[in-house]
């Protein structure tokens, strides 16, 4: 391959040195085009090639194409966009928008009205339940739970465009305010200076007294099971906080108006 290229280059150099040139006229502007190679002029004649100046002006707009739907003229400033529109039978913005809306409605009706049979639902359930579930028999580690919790908090904060704050119980805040008047405690809670956030665990605590290192959690009815025992997720949460802060942990049972220290 390299030998043939070198031979062609040598021939071209010999033609230039010997002033061997071939010429033809541009089919568009009738300008004289000079060639130093027989093959070049032969290929140019076959493809009806135009001169360089005509080739450059060919890609200068505006280019006009008629919309095949409403017969309205569309103007393109770029030759690439114009060529793409011709190859793909492009429509104007108005017709294309109406077509898109109709397509979306059609898809919505197609998938919205599709009702799966009970047999199909049962088969899909069997395919993803029990031993067929890839997470069957597995549990997330404590480190994984913390990472997932922190990622969720960061994601919600980004969506809201600021810091994330949890919901709070107004009755709990009134109780903490009254409690501080009767004691020498000076802690964090929602309506005073915001709930204390443990950024390493991704938890907010209802009340935290930093000087005495005391945590109080306010428990509504939803924190307990039917038999009156504390739910397991609250127990796990309490254990994590206690181990991290090395604190005294109190719980207030709202249904019984009872404040007690956990062991």
C-alpha positions as CSV (number, residue, x, y, z in Angstrom):
1,X,0.0,0.0,0.0
2,X,2.8,2.4,0.9
3,X,4.7,1.6,-2.3
4,X,1.7,2.5,-4.4
5,X,1.2,5.8,-2.5
6,X,4.9,6.6,-3.0
7,X,4.6,5.9,-6.7
8,X,1.6,8.2,-7.0
9,X,3.4,11.0,-5.2
10,X,6.4,10.6,-7.4
11,X,4.2,10.8,-10.5
12,X,2.5,13.9,-9.2
13,X,5.9,15.5,-8.6
14,X,7.1,14.5,-12.0
15,X,4.0,16.0,-13.6
16,X,4.5,19.3,-11.7
17,X,8.2,19.5,-12.6
18,X,7.4,18.6,-16.2
19,X,4.4,21.0,-16.1
20,X,2.0,18.3,-17.2
21,X,-1.4,19.6,-16.2
22,X,-5.0,18.8,-17.2
23,X,-7.9,21.1,-16.9
24,X,-11.7,21.3,-17.1
25,X,-14.5,23.8,-16.5
26,X,-16.6,24.0,-13.3
27,X,-20.1,23.0,-14.2
28,X,-21.6,25.7,-12.0
29,X,-19.5,28.9,-12.5
30,X,-17.4,27.9,-15.6
31,X,-14.1,28.5,-13.8
32,X,-11.1,26.7,-15.1
33,X,-10.0,23.9,-12.7
34,X,-6.4,22.6,-13.1
35,X,-5.4,19.0,-12.3
36,X,-1.9,17.4,-12.1
37,X,-3.2,13.8,-12.3
38,X,-5.2,12.0,-14.9
39,X,-7.0,10.0,-12.3
40,X,-8.1,13.1,-10.5
41,X,-9.6,14.7,-13.6
42,X,-11.2,11.4,-14.6
43,X,-12.9,11.1,-11.2
44,X,-14.0,14.8,-11.2
45,X,-15.7,14.3,-14.6
46,X,-17.5,11.2,-13.4
47,X,-18.8,12.9,-10.3
48,X,-19.4,16.3,-11.9
49,X,-17.2,17.9,-9.2
50,X,-17.4,21.7,-8.7
51,X,-14.5,24.1,-7.9
52,X,-13.5,25.0,-4.3
53,X,-15.2,28.4,-4.3
54,X,-18.6,26.8,-5.3
55,X,-18.0,24.0,-2.8
56,X,-17.6,26.5,0.1
57,X,-20.6,28.6,-0.8
58,X,-22.8,25.5,-1.1
59,X,-22.9,25.2,2.7
60,X,-23.9,28.9,3.4
61,X,-27.5,29.4,4.3
62,X,-30.3,30.0,4.4
63,X,-31.7,26.7,3.2
64,X,-35.5,26.3,2.6
65,X,-37.5,23.1,2.9
66,X,-41.3,22.6,2.8
67,X,-43.0,20.9,5.7
68,X,-44.6,17.7,4.3
69,X,-47.5,18.0,6.7
70,X,-48.7,21.6,6.4
71,X,-46.7,22.7,3.3
72,X,-45.1,25.6,5.3
73,X,-41.6,26.7,4.3
74,X,-38.9,26.0,6.9
75,X,-35.7,28.0,7.0
76,X,-32.4,26.4,8.1
77,X,-29.2,28.3,8.7
78,X,-27.0,25.2,8.9
79,X,-26.6,22.8,6.0
80,X,-26.3,19.9,8.4
81,X,-29.7,20.5,9.9
82,X,-31.2,21.1,6.4
83,X,-29.7,17.8,5.1
84,X,-30.9,15.9,8.2
85,X,-34.5,17.3,7.8
86,X,-34.6,16.2,4.1
87,X,-33.3,12.7,5.0
88,X,-35.8,12.2,7.8
89,X,-38.7,14.1,6.3
90,X,-38.7,16.7,9.1
91,X,-41.8,18.7,10.1
92,X,-42.1,22.2,11.3
93,X,-42.2,23.0,15.1
94,X,-46.0,23.3,15.3
95,X,-46.7,20.0,13.5
96,X,-43.9,18.1,15.3
97,X,-45.3,19.4,18.7
98,X,-48.8,18.2,17.9
99,X,-47.5,14.9,16.7
100,X,-45.5,14.5,20.0
101,X,-48.6,15.2,22.1
102,X,-50.7,12.7,20.2
103,X,-48.0,10.1,20.6
104,X,-47.9,10.6,24.3
105,X,-51.7,10.4,24.7
106,X,-51.7,7.3,22.6
107,X,-49.0,5.7,24.8
108,X,-50.7,6.7,28.0
109,X,-54.0,5.1,26.8
110,X,-52.1,2.0,25.6
111,X,-50.3,1.4,28.9
112,X,-52.9,2.9,31.2
113,X,-55.7,0.7,30.0
114,X,-53.6,-2.5,30.1
115,X,-54.9,-4.7,32.9
116,X,-52.9,-7.7,33.9
117,X,-54.6,-11.0,34.7
118,X,-54.6,-12.5,38.2
119,X,-52.6,-15.4,36.8
120,X,-49.9,-13.0,35.5
121,X,-49.7,-11.2,38.8
122,X,-49.4,-14.4,40.7
123,X,-46.5,-15.6,38.4
124,X,-44.6,-12.3,38.8
125,X,-45.1,-12.5,42.6
126,X,-43.6,-16.0,42.6
127,X,-40.6,-14.9,40.5
128,X,-39.7,-12.2,42.9
129,X,-40.5,-13.7,46.3
130,X,-39.0,-16.2,48.7
131,X,-35.8,-17.9,47.5
132,X,-36.2,-16.3,44.1
133,X,-35.6,-12.9,45.6
134,X,-31.8,-12.0,45.2
135,X,-31.8,-10.5,48.8
136,X,-33.6,-13.5,50.4
137,X,-32.1,-14.4,53.8
138,X,-29.8,-11.3,53.8
139,X,-29.8,-8.2,55.9
140,X,-28.1,-4.8,55.6
141,X,-25.2,-4.1,57.9
142,X,-25.4,-1.2,60.3
143,X,-22.8,0.7,58.2
144,X,-25.0,0.2,55.1
145,X,-28.0,1.5,56.9
146,X,-26.2,4.6,58.0
147,X,-24.9,5.3,54.4
148,X,-28.4,4.8,52.9
149,X,-29.9,7.1,55.5
150,X,-27.3,9.9,55.0
151,X,-27.6,9.6,51.2
152,X,-31.4,10.0,51.5
153,X,-31.0,13.1,53.7
154,X,-28.5,14.7,51.3
155,X,-30.7,13.9,48.3
156,X,-33.8,15.5,50.0
157,X,-31.8,18.5,51.1
158,X,-30.6,19.1,47.5
159,X,-34.2,18.9,46.1
160,X,-35.4,21.4,48.7
161,X,-32.4,23.7,48.1
162,X,-31.4,23.8,51.8
163,X,-31.1,22.0,55.1
164,X,-33.6,19.3,55.9
165,X,-35.6,19.4,59.2
166,X,-37.9,16.7,60.5
167,X,-41.4,17.1,61.9
168,X,-41.9,17.7,65.6
169,X,-44.5,17.4,68.3
170,X,-45.7,20.7,69.7
171,X,-46.8,19.1,73.0
172,X,-43.3,17.7,73.4
173,X,-41.7,21.1,72.9
174,X,-44.1,22.6,75.6
175,X,-43.1,19.8,78.0
176,X,-39.4,20.4,77.4
177,X,-39.8,24.2,78.0
178,X,-41.6,23.6,81.3
179,X,-39.0,21.0,82.3
180,X,-36.2,23.4,81.8
181,X,-37.9,26.0,84.0
182,X,-38.0,23.5,86.8
183,X,-34.4,22.2,86.4
184,X,-31.0,23.5,85.4
185,X,-31.1,21.8,82.0
186,X,-30.4,23.8,78.9
187,X,-30.9,21.6,75.8
188,X,-31.8,21.6,72.2
189,X,-35.3,21.0,70.9
190,X,-37.4,22.0,67.9
191,X,-39.0,25.3,68.9
192,X,-36.0,26.6,70.9
193,X,-32.9,26.2,68.9
194,X,-33.7,23.2,66.6
195,X,-33.3,19.5,67.3
196,X,-29.8,18.2,67.7
197,X,-28.6,16.5,64.5
198,X,-26.1,13.6,64.8
199,X,-24.5,13.9,61.4
200,X,-22.5,10.7,61.8
201,X,-25.7,8.6,62.2
202,X,-28.2,10.7,60.3
203,X,-30.5,11.1,63.3
204,X,-32.3,14.0,64.9
205,X,-33.2,13.6,68.6
206,X,-36.2,15.2,70.2
207,X,-34.2,16.7,73.1
208,X,-30.5,16.8,73.8
209,X,-28.7,18.3,76.8
210,X,-25.0,18.6,75.8
211,X,-23.7,19.6,79.3
212,X,-25.2,16.6,81.0
213,X,-25.1,14.4,77.9
214,X,-28.8,13.4,78.2
215,X,-31.2,12.4,75.3
216,X,-35.0,12.3,75.6
217,X,-37.2,10.7,72.9
218,X,-40.9,11.6,72.8
219,X,-43.0,8.5,72.0
220,X,-46.5,8.7,70.5
221,X,-48.7,5.6,70.1
222,X,-47.2,4.8,66.7
223,X,-43.9,3.9,68.4
224,X,-45.4,0.9,70.2
225,X,-46.7,-2.5,69.1
226,X,-50.3,-3.7,69.8
227,X,-49.0,-5.5,73.0
228,X,-47.6,-2.2,74.3
229,X,-43.9,-3.0,73.7
230,X,-41.6,-0.6,71.9
231,X,-41.0,-1.2,68.2
232,X,-37.8,-2.8,67.2
233,X,-36.7,0.0,64.9
234,X,-37.0,2.4,67.8
235,X,-34.9,0.1,70.0
236,X,-32.2,-0.2,67.3
237,X,-32.2,3.6,66.9
238,X,-31.9,4.1,70.7
239,X,-29.0,1.6,70.8
240,X,-27.1,3.3,68.0
241,X,-27.5,6.8,69.6
242,X,-26.5,5.6,73.1
243,X,-23.4,3.8,71.9
244,X,-22.3,6.8,69.8
245,X,-22.9,9.6,72.3
246,X,-22.3,7.5,75.5
247,X,-25.3,9.3,77.0
248,X,-28.1,8.7,79.4
249,X,-31.2,7.9,77.4
250,X,-34.8,8.8,78.6
251,X,-38.1,8.1,76.9
252,X,-41.4,9.9,77.4
253,X,-44.5,7.7,76.9
254,X,-47.2,10.2,75.8
255,X,-50.2,7.8,76.5
256,X,-49.2,7.5,80.2
257,X,-47.5,10.9,80.7
258,X,-44.5,9.0,81.9
259,X,-40.8,9.9,81.7
260,X,-38.4,7.0,82.4
261,X,-34.7,6.2,81.9
262,X,-33.8,3.2,79.7
263,X,-31.2,0.7,80.7
